[in-house]
C-alpha cells in the first residue's frame, strides 16, 4: 500500500496557514507579556493606596495567573505549530498518526495542528479506558 500524503500544492497552502498561526501567536505572546508587565506595575501602585488592597491583590494575582496560563498555552500551541511545520517539510503533514490515512482538509483548516482523525482519537481513548 502506497504511503498517503498531501501533494506539494496543498502542503504549501498549509505551510502558509501555519506560518500565519505562528505570527498570530507570537504577536499574542508579545501583547500578553506587555500586559503582564503593566499589571505588575499597576498592582504595586495599588498596594499603597487602595483601601481594599488585599482583595485587589487577590484579583490581581488571579488575573496574572490567568494571563500566564494563557501565555503558557500559547507557547505550547506555538511548539505544536512548529512541529506541524516540520511535518510539512517531511511531507507527513495531514496524515493521521493513528490510522495512516489522510485527515480531511476541512479539519486541517479548522485545526491546522491536528495529527489524527477525531474518530481515531475517540477509538483510542475508548480502548485506553477499557484497559
Ligand atoms: Zn485516522
Backbone and ligand atoms as CSV (ligand in chain L), in Angstrom:
chain,resi,resn,atom,element,x,y,z
A,1,UNK,N,N,0.845,-1.198,0.000
A,1,UNK,CA,C,0.000,0.000,0.000
A,1,UNK,C,C,0.882,1.251,0.000
A,2,UNK,N,N,0.561,2.153,-0.896
A,2,UNK,CA,C,1.348,3.392,-1.000
A,2,UNK,C,C,1.146,4.272,0.228
A,3,UNK,N,N,2.194,4.965,0.589
A,3,UNK,CA,C,2.091,5.888,1.714
A,3,UNK,C,C,1.273,7.098,1.279
A,4,UNK,N,N,0.294,7.415,2.064
A,4,UNK,CA,C,-0.566,8.540,1.708
A,4,UNK,C,C,0.054,9.848,2.158
A,5,UNK,N,N,-0.074,10.834,1.292
A,5,UNK,CA,C,0.356,12.178,1.683
A,5,UNK,C,C,-0.300,13.225,0.800
A,6,UNK,N,N,-0.308,14.431,1.302
A,6,UNK,CA,C,-0.870,15.531,0.528
A,6,UNK,C,C,0.143,15.982,-0.524
A,7,UNK,N,N,-0.390,16.473,-1.639
A,7,UNK,CA,C,0.531,16.953,-2.675
A,7,UNK,C,C,1.175,18.280,-2.278
A,8,UNK,N,N,2.189,18.651,-3.009
A,8,UNK,CA,C,3.004,19.815,-2.643
A,8,UNK,C,C,2.195,21.116,-2.599
A,9,UNK,N,N,1.243,21.246,-3.525
A,9,UNK,CA,C,0.421,22.462,-3.563
A,9,UNK,C,C,-0.375,22.606,-2.271
A,10,UNK,N,N,-0.979,21.496,-1.854
A,10,UNK,CA,C,-1.773,21.515,-0.630
A,10,UNK,C,C,-0.868,21.751,0.580
A,11,UNK,N,N,0.285,21.098,0.591
A,11,UNK,CA,C,1.222,21.266,1.696
A,11,UNK,C,C,1.661,22.734,1.799
A,12,UNK,N,N,1.859,23.343,0.641
A,12,UNK,CA,C,2.283,24.740,0.616
A,12,UNK,C,C,1.196,25.626,1.221
A,13,UNK,N,N,-0.032,25.307,0.893
A,13,UNK,CA,C,-1.165,26.079,1.424
A,13,UNK,C,C,-1.190,25.977,2.951
A,14,UNK,N,N,-0.967,24.756,3.453
A,14,UNK,CA,C,-0.992,24.575,4.901
A,14,UNK,C,C,0.226,25.197,5.574
A,15,UNK,N,N,1.343,25.219,4.849
A,15,UNK,CA,C,2.517,25.870,5.413
A,15,UNK,C,C,2.211,27.362,5.648
A,16,UNK,N,N,1.548,27.967,4.638
A,16,UNK,CA,C,1.191,29.380,4.777
A,16,UNK,C,C,0.230,29.594,5.933
A,17,UNK,N,N,-0.728,28.682,6.049
A,17,UNK,CA,C,-1.695,28.762,7.144
A,17,UNK,C,C,-0.979,28.685,8.495
A,18,UNK,N,N,-0.048,27.729,8.592
A,18,UNK,CA,C,0.690,27.525,9.835
A,18,UNK,C,C,1.598,28.719,10.150
A,19,UNK,N,N,2.211,29.277,9.110
A,19,UNK,CA,C,3.061,30.448,9.316
A,19,UNK,C,C,2.220,31.618,9.833
A,20,UNK,N,N,1.007,31.725,9.304
A,20,UNK,CA,C,0.088,32.759,9.770
A,20,UNK,C,C,-0.253,32.559,11.237
A,21,UNK,N,N,-0.516,31.308,11.620
A,21,UNK,CA,C,-0.802,30.970,13.014
A,21,UNK,C,C,0.375,31.362,13.897
A,22,UNK,N,N,1.546,31.052,13.400
A,22,UNK,CA,C,2.777,31.314,14.127
A,22,UNK,C,C,2.922,32.815,14.440
A,23,UNK,N,N,2.708,33.630,13.388
A,23,UNK,CA,C,2.813,35.081,13.570
A,23,UNK,C,C,1.780,35.597,14.550
A,24,UNK,N,N,0.569,35.046,14.416
A,24,UNK,CA,C,-0.515,35.490,15.280
A,24,UNK,C,C,-0.189,35.187,16.743
A,25,UNK,N,N,0.308,33.991,17.015
A,25,UNK,CA,C,0.630,33.610,18.385
A,25,UNK,C,C,1.781,34.453,18.920
A,26,UNK,N,N,2.788,34.651,18.082
A,26,UNK,CA,C,3.944,35.445,18.510
A,26,UNK,C,C,3.491,36.841,18.910
A,27,UNK,N,N,2.569,37.410,18.142
A,27,UNK,CA,C,2.032,38.735,18.474
A,27,UNK,C,C,1.246,38.674,19.774
A,28,UNK,N,N,0.418,37.664,19.911
A,28,UNK,CA,C,-0.367,37.467,21.134
A,28,UNK,C,C,0.543,37.383,22.341
A,29,UNK,N,N,1.599,36.619,22.213
A,29,UNK,CA,C,2.523,36.407,23.320
A,29,UNK,C,C,3.199,37.714,23.708
A,30,UNK,N,N,3.611,38.487,22.710
A,30,UNK,CA,C,4.224,39.779,22.991
A,30,UNK,C,C,3.255,40.696,23.708
A,31,UNK,N,N,2.014,40.679,23.230
A,31,UNK,CA,C,0.979,41.503,23.834
A,31,UNK,C,C,0.762,41.087,25.286
A,32,UNK,N,N,0.655,39.760,25.496
A,32,UNK,CA,C,0.443,39.242,26.842
A,32,UNK,C,C,1.587,39.631,27.761
A,33,UNK,N,N,2.789,39.600,27.232
A,33,UNK,CA,C,3.965,39.908,28.028
A,33,UNK,C,C,3.917,41.362,28.484
A,34,UNK,N,N,3.548,42.253,27.561
A,34,UNK,CA,C,3.492,43.666,27.918
A,34,UNK,C,C,2.343,43.922,28.882
A,35,UNK,N,N,1.237,43.191,28.707
A,35,UNK,CA,C,0.115,43.320,29.635
A,35,UNK,C,C,0.518,42.857,31.025
A,36,UNK,N,N,1.272,41.791,31.064
A,36,UNK,CA,C,1.721,41.202,32.316
A,36,UNK,C,C,2.579,42.206,33.079
A,37,UNK,N,N,3.487,42.858,32.360
A,37,UNK,CA,C,4.353,43.862,32.986
A,37,UNK,C,C,3.526,45.016,33.524
A,38,UNK,N,N,2.527,45.420,32.737
A,38,UNK,CA,C,1.676,46.533,33.129
A,38,UNK,C,C,0.941,46.180,34.416
A,39,UNK,N,N,0.401,44.958,34.475
A,39,UNK,CA,C,-0.352,44.513,35.643
A,39,UNK,C,C,0.526,44.563,36.885
A,40,UNK,N,N,1.755,44.149,36.741
A,40,UNK,CA,C,2.660,44.125,37.891
A,40,UNK,C,C,2.929,45.546,38.379
A,41,UNK,N,N,3.191,46.454,37.461
A,41,UNK,CA,C,3.471,47.837,37.841
A,41,UNK,C,C,2.250,48.475,38.479
A,42,UNK,N,N,1.097,48.296,37.850
A,42,UNK,CA,C,-0.124,48.879,38.388
A,42,UNK,C,C,-0.448,48.277,39.748
A,43,UNK,N,N,-0.237,47.009,39.885
A,43,UNK,CA,C,-0.507,46.310,41.135
A,43,UNK,C,C,0.303,46.899,42.276
A,44,UNK,N,N,1.545,47.233,42.003
A,44,UNK,CA,C,2.413,47.791,43.028
A,44,UNK,C,C,1.884,49.140,43.493
A,45,UNK,N,N,1.352,49.926,42.578
A,45,UNK,CA,C,0.794,51.229,42.921
A,45,UNK,C,C,-0.431,51.089,43.805
A,46,UNK,N,N,-1.257,50.123,43.487
A,46,UNK,CA,C,-2.493,49.907,44.226
A,46,UNK,C,C,-2.215,49.520,45.678
A,47,UNK,N,N,-1.157,48.797,45.874
A,47,UNK,CA,C,-0.820,48.290,47.199
A,47,UNK,C,C,-0.842,49.372,48.260
A,48,UNK,N,N,-0.258,50.532,47.961
A,48,UNK,CA,C,-0.129,51.585,48.958
A,48,UNK,C,C,-1.381,52.438,49.084
A,49,UNK,N,N,-2.205,52.485,48.032
A,49,UNK,CA,C,-3.303,53.445,48.032
A,49,UNK,C,C,-4.676,52.832,48.326
A,50,UNK,N,N,-4.947,51.665,47.758
A,50,UNK,CA,C,-6.312,51.134,47.832
A,50,UNK,C,C,-6.681,50.684,49.238
A,51,UNK,N,N,-7.941,50.949,49.620
A,51,UNK,CA,C,-8.429,50.547,50.924
A,51,UNK,C,C,-8.600,49.028,50.975
A,52,UNK,N,N,-9.189,48.515,49.903
A,52,UNK,CA,C,-9.427,47.075,49.845
A,52,UNK,C,C,-8.284,46.392,49.105
A,53,UNK,N,N,-7.104,46.812,49.435
A,53,UNK,CA,C,-5.989,46.338,48.620
A,53,UNK,C,C,-5.802,44.829,48.692
A,54,UNK,N,N,-6.167,44.218,49.813
A,54,UNK,CA,C,-5.995,42.766,49.912
A,54,UNK,C,C,-6.822,42.056,48.843
A,55,UNK,N,N,-8.074,42.498,48.721
A,55,UNK,CA,C,-8.956,41.913,47.714
A,55,UNK,C,C,-8.420,42.191,46.321
A,56,UNK,N,N,-7.946,43.409,46.145
A,56,UNK,CA,C,-7.412,43.792,44.845
A,56,UNK,C,C,-6.216,42.944,44.470
A,57,UNK,N,N,-5.356,42.746,45.440
A,57,UNK,CA,C,-4.166,41.943,45.173
A,57,UNK,C,C,-4.574,40.525,44.787
A,58,UNK,N,N,-5.595,40.028,45.496
A,58,UNK,CA,C,-6.092,38.689,45.192
A,58,UNK,C,C,-6.567,38.592,43.758
A,59,UNK,N,N,-7.380,39.556,43.346
A,59,UNK,CA,C,-7.894,39.576,41.983
A,59,UNK,C,C,-6.739,39.700,40.999
A,60,UNK,N,N,-5.831,40.591,41.366
A,60,UNK,CA,C,-4.681,40.846,40.523
A,60,UNK,C,C,-3.875,39.571,40.300
A,61,UNK,N,N,-3.660,38.853,41.392
A,61,UNK,CA,C,-2.900,37.601,41.313
A,61,UNK,C,C,-3.617,36.600,40.409
A,62,UNK,N,N,-4.932,36.489,40.605
A,62,UNK,CA,C,-5.718,35.561,39.801
A,62,UNK,C,C,-5.638,35.965,38.334
A,63,UNK,N,N,-5.718,37.259,38.115
A,63,UNK,CA,C,-5.657,37.798,36.747
A,63,UNK,C,C,-4.307,37.473,36.125
A,64,UNK,N,N,-3.279,37.672,36.914
A,64,UNK,CA,C,-1.924,37.424,36.418
A,64,UNK,C,C,-1.712,35.937,36.132
A,65,UNK,N,N,-2.254,35.127,37.040
A,65,UNK,CA,C,-2.155,33.679,36.871
A,65,UNK,C,C,-2.836,33.248,35.578
A,66,UNK,N,N,-4.016,33.848,35.341
A,66,UNK,CA,C,-4.781,33.545,34.143
A,66,UNK,C,C,-3.973,33.932,32.903
A,67,UNK,N,N,-3.357,35.112,32.990
A,67,UNK,CA,C,-2.569,35.606,31.869
A,67,UNK,C,C,-1.389,34.686,31.594
A,68,UNK,N,N,-0.723,34.233,32.639
A,68,UNK,CA,C,0.447,33.391,32.422
A,68,UNK,C,C,0.041,31.993,31.968
A,69,UNK,N,N,-1.133,31.559,32.425
A,69,UNK,CA,C,-1.653,30.280,31.962
A,69,UNK,C,C,-1.937,30.348,30.468
A,70,UNK,N,N,-2.519,31.468,30.076
A,70,UNK,CA,C,-2.812,31.709,28.667
A,70,UNK,C,C,-1.510,31.720,27.869
A,71,UNK,N,N,-0.520,32.431,28.376
A,71,UNK,CA,C,0.775,32.518,27.696
A,71,UNK,C,C,1.400,31.131,27.576
A,72,UNK,N,N,1.242,30.355,28.639
A,72,UNK,CA,C,1.783,29.001,28.659
A,72,UNK,C,C,1.123,28.154,27.573
A,73,UNK,N,N,-0.210,28.289,27.487
A,73,UNK,CA,C,-0.952,27.530,26.485
A,73,UNK,C,C,-0.561,27.957,25.076
A,74,UNK,N,N,-0.380,29.267,24.907
A,74,UNK,CA,C,0.019,29.792,23.605
A,74,UNK,C,C,1.405,29.257,23.216
A,75,UNK,N,N,2.293,29.206,24.208
A,75,UNK,CA,C,3.639,28.708,23.947
A,75,UNK,C,C,3.589,27.242,23.524
A,76,UNK,N,N,2.706,26.492,24.165
A,76,UNK,CA,C,2.527,25.083,23.818
A,76,UNK,C,C,2.004,24.967,22.386
A,77,UNK,N,N,1.017,25.808,22.071
A,77,UNK,CA,C,0.428,25.794,20.738
A,77,UNK,C,C,1.492,26.145,19.697
A,78,UNK,N,N,2.340,27.122,20.054
A,78,UNK,CA,C,3.407,27.539,19.154
A,78,UNK,C,C,4.332,26.365,18.826
A,79,UNK,N,N,4.658,25.569,19.831
A,79,UNK,CA,C,5.541,24.433,19.579
A,79,UNK,C,C,4.819,23.361,18.758
A,80,UNK,N,N,3.497,23.241,18.953
A,80,UNK,CA,C,2.705,22.324,18.119
A,80,UNK,C,C,2.708,22.781,16.671
A,81,UNK,N,N,2.596,24.099,16.465
A,81,UNK,CA,C,2.619,24.657,15.113
A,81,UNK,C,C,3.988,24.389,14.470
A,82,UNK,N,N,5.054,24.576,15.264
A,82,UNK,CA,C,6.396,24.299,14.750
A,82,UNK,C,C,6.547,22.837,14.341
A,83,UNK,N,N,6.000,21.950,15.174
A,83,UNK,CA,C,6.032,20.519,14.848
A,83,UNK,C,C,5.286,20.241,13.553
A,84,UNK,N,N,4.134,20.906,13.410
A,84,UNK,CA,C,3.329,20.728,12.197
A,84,UNK,C,C,4.119,21.201,10.977
A,85,UNK,N,N,4.843,22.304,11.135
A,85,UNK,CA,C,5.663,22.810,10.026
A,85,UNK,C,C,6.764,21.806,9.664
A,86,UNK,N,N,7.321,21.160,10.682
A,86,UNK,CA,C,8.304,20.096,10.430
A,86,UNK,C,C,7.676,18.986,9.598
A,87,UNK,N,N,6.436,18.644,9.957
A,87,UNK,CA,C,5.748,17.575,9.228
A,87,UNK,C,C,5.461,17.994,7.791
A,88,UNK,N,N,5.209,19.290,7.580
A,88,UNK,CA,C,5.029,19.786,6.211
A,88,UNK,C,C,6.326,19.546,5.427
A,89,UNK,N,N,7.459,19.864,6.033
A,89,UNK,CA,C,8.753,19.662,5.384
A,89,UNK,C,C,8.984,18.191,5.055
A,90,UNK,N,N,8.580,17.334,5.972
A,90,UNK,CA,C,8.775,15.890,5.764
A,90,UNK,C,C,7.676,15.268,4.917
A,91,UNK,N,N,6.719,16.103,4.525
A,91,UNK,CA,C,5.562,15.664,3.727
A,91,UNK,C,C,4.736,14.592,4.435
A,92,UNK,N,N,4.772,14.626,5.757
A,92,UNK,CA,C,3.909,13.712,6.517
A,92,UNK,C,C,2.738,14.493,7.107
A,93,UNK,N,N,2.702,15.780,6.801
A,93,UNK,CA,C,1.638,16.630,7.334
A,93,UNK,C,C,0.267,16.181,6.816
A,94,UNK,N,N,-0.714,16.172,7.723
A,94,UNK,CA,C,-2.074,15.844,7.317
A,94,UNK,C,C,-2.357,14.357,7.315
A,95,UNK,N,N,-1.355,13.559,7.719
A,95,UNK,CA,C,-1.554,12.117,7.788
A,95,UNK,C,C,-1.863,11.744,9.236
A,96,UNK,N,N,-2.934,11.009,9.419
A,96,UNK,CA,C,-3.339,10.595,10.763
A,96,UNK,C,C,-2.276,9.679,11.364
A,97,UNK,N,N,-1.784,10.025,12.560
A,97,UNK,CA,C,-0.722,9.213,13.161
A,97,UNK,C,C,-1.273,7.908,13.716
A,98,UNK,N,N,-2.604,7.798,13.768
A,98,UNK,CA,C,-3.195,6.573,14.304
A,98,UNK,C,C,-3.495,5.570,13.187
A,99,UNK,N,N,-4.180,6.035,12.129
A,99,UNK,CA,C,-4.576,5.078,11.087
A,99,UNK,C,C,-3.777,5.234,9.775
A,100,UNK,N,N,-2.996,6.328,9.659
A,100,UNK,CA,C,-2.162,6.500,8.474
A,100,UNK,C,C,-2.900,7.033,7.254
A,101,UNK,N,N,-4.178,7.315,7.422
A,101,UNK,CA,C,-4.967,7.877,6.337
A,101,UNK,C,C,-4.879,9.408,6.375
A,102,UNK,N,N,-5.287,10.036,5.277
A,102,UNK,CA,C,-5.250,11.494,5.242
A,102,UNK,C,C,-6.371,12.092,6.098
A,103,UNK,N,N,-6.037,13.157,6.801
A,103,UNK,CA,C,-7.041,13.907,7.556
A,103,UNK,C,C,-7.696,14.877,6.580
A,104,UNK,N,N,-9.030,15.021,6.636
A,104,UNK,CA,C,-9.739,15.885,5.694
A,104,UNK,C,C,-9.181,17.301,5.761
A,105,UNK,N,N,-9.125,17.932,4.609
A,105,UNK,CA,C,-8.624,19.311,4.539
A,105,UNK,C,C,-9.437,20.249,5.417
A,106,UNK,N,N,-10.752,19.983,5.469
A,106,UNK,CA,C,-11.628,20.844,6.268
A,106,UNK,C,C,-11.221,20.861,7.733
A,107,UNK,N,N,-10.874,19.684,8.260
A,107,UNK,CA,C,-10.465,19.594,9.666
A,107,UNK,C,C,-9.125,20.298,9.859
A,108,UNK,N,N,-8.239,20.118,8.887
A,108,UNK,CA,C,-6.928,20.755,8.985
A,108,UNK,C,C,-7.044,22.279,8.910
A,109,UNK,N,N,-7.993,22.750,8.101
A,109,UNK,CA,C,-8.198,24.195,8.015
A,109,UNK,C,C,-8.667,24.737,9.369
A,110,UNK,N,N,-9.529,23.956,10.034
A,110,UNK,CA,C,-10.073,24.389,11.319
A,110,UNK,C,C,-9.060,24.178,12.439
A,111,UNK,N,N,-8.309,23.088,12.352
A,111,UNK,CA,C,-7.315,22.768,13.374
A,111,UNK,C,C,-6.019,22.362,12.687
A,112,UNK,N,N,-5.237,23.361,12.253
A,112,UNK,CA,C,-4.042,23.062,11.439
A,112,UNK,C,C,-2.987,22.197,12.138
A,113,UNK,N,N,-3.077,22.079,13.477
A,113,UNK,CA,C,-2.066,21.263,14.156
A,113,UNK,C,C,-2.557,19.828,14.391
A,114,UNK,N,N,-3.750,19.506,13.851
A,114,UNK,CA,C,-4.319,18.175,14.058
A,114,UNK,C,C,-3.387,17.078,13.538
A,115,UNK,N,N,-3.226,16.038,14.339
A,115,UNK,CA,C,-2.344,14.933,13.953
A,115,UNK,C,C,-3.117,13.657,13.694
A,116,UNK,N,N,-4.415,13.684,13.984
A,116,UNK,CA,C,-5.221,12.465,13.825
A,116,UNK,C,C,-6.684,12.816,13.594
A,117,UNK,N,N,-7.449,11.832,13.133
A,117,UNK,CA,C,-8.890,11.988,12.998
A,117,UNK,C,C,-9.522,12.023,14.383
A,118,UNK,N,N,-10.566,12.813,14.517
A,118,UNK,CA,C,-11.283,12.834,15.790
A,118,UNK,C,C,-11.769,11.424,16.131
A,119,UNK,N,N,-12.299,10.729,15.111
A,119,UNK,CA,C,-12.843,9.387,15.347
A,119,UNK,C,C,-11.749,8.406,15.788
A,120,UNK,N,N,-10.560,8.537,15.194
A,120,UNK,CA,C,-9.442,7.659,15.581
A,120,UNK,C,C,-9.060,7.903,17.035
A,121,UNK,N,N,-9.015,9.185,17.414
A,121,UNK,CA,C,-8.641,9.541,18.778
A,121,UNK,C,C,-9.664,8.986,19.756
A,122,UNK,N,N,-10.949,9.083,19.355
A,122,UNK,CA,C,-12.014,8.584,20.225
A,122,UNK,C,C,-11.905,7.078,20.419
A,123,UNK,N,N,-11.647,6.390,19.335
A,123,UNK,CA,C,-11.480,4.943,19.412
A,123,UNK,C,C,-10.315,4.601,20.331
A,124,UNK,N,N,-9.234,5.365,20.172
A,124,UNK,CA,C,-8.051,5.125,21.000
A,124,UNK,C,C,-8.359,5.376,22.470
A,125,UNK,N,N,-9.070,6.475,22.743
A,125,UNK,CA,C,-9.444,6.791,24.119
A,125,UNK,C,C,-10.287,5.688,24.730
A,126,UNK,N,N,-11.244,5.184,23.918
A,126,UNK,CA,C,-12.116,4.129,24.406
A,126,UNK,C,C,-11.304,2.892,24.747
A,127,UNK,N,N,-10.347,2.606,23.864
A,127,UNK,CA,C,-9.515,1.425,24.087
A,127,UNK,C,C,-8.717,1.600,25.383
A,128,UNK,N,N,-8.173,2.805,25.582
A,128,UNK,CA,C,-7.411,3.088,26.798
A,128,UNK,C,C,-8.268,2.954,28.038
A,129,UNK,N,N,-9.514,3.420,27.924
A,129,UNK,CA,C,-10.418,3.358,29.072
A,129,UNK,C,C,-10.769,1.918,29.434
A,130,UNK,N,N,-10.790,1.069,28.429
A,130,UNK,CA,C,-11.170,-0.322,28.666
A,130,UNK,C,C,-10.024,-1.146,29.236
A,131,UNK,N,N,-8.833,-0.594,29.161
A,131,UNK,CA,C,-7.682,-1.366,29.633
A,131,UNK,C,C,-7.665,-1.530,31.141
L,1,ZN,ZN,ZN,-7.197,8.221,11.491
